[in-house]
Amino acid sequence: MYLMYVDESGDPGMSGSPTDYFALSGLVIHELSWRPVLERLVGFRRRMRDKFGLKMREEIHAAHFINNPGALKRIPRNDRLTILRHFAEEIASAHELSIINIILSKQEKHASFDVLEAAWQALLQRFENTMTHRNFPGPANADDRGIVLPDGQPSKIIRSLQRRMRHFNPIPSRFGGATRRIKLVKIVEDPVFRDSRDSLLVQAADLCCFLAYQSVAPNSYMRKKGAANWIDRLGPVLCLKASPRDARGIVRL
């Protein structure tokens, strides 16, 4: 069984939206690798506690970590950025992981375009395809399945989309041919939503998505610190099979 932890960055709205992009990241891990990777992340958090005073129970929410730290303001901003760098390096060193990134540009899209559905459809399809072709690291069992664990409160929109894709999932041909109908068969159950405060792996997905988003729309602090392209620090675990023509494997919509 493959587990895909998902988080988003940017606003999914079209009209009056404060962002020009919307990003989704799926951090994928096989069930047999789950415990060792979790223990590595716990070890990382202990090191951050000992070096920077980041308490074990305090969440690493990348965007807030930089610009809206709340109680974490006690840790200097530059140190908070260093923690994110160390976190990215820890994720990149866990070769059991694979990260699928979707970046959707809202520019030149019609006002009625459904950003959330388009991005999620692409992510679910890449998760399905990569399992089907056995391109994730770890066991390559022909009968492996996957489950989706997004951050946040349960979403009827995402649940309904995944259910629909099990029965009706037309995929337009890139070359102008007939539309293919590729139903989801590898992804089981409805999405199981998690609170990022309670999951280090969701927090890892959050950082991956933050760095993906910064690669196209960096905030002033990340740009100033030369951190706009820190997604490259995740290079060893980026799922290049998700979009082979992109150097970072990013699915760009």
Summary of the structure (lengths in Angstrom):
residues: 253
radius of gyration: 17.9
end to end distance: 28.2
largest distance: 58.1
contacts: 794
relative contact order: 0.22
helix: 45%
strand: 17%
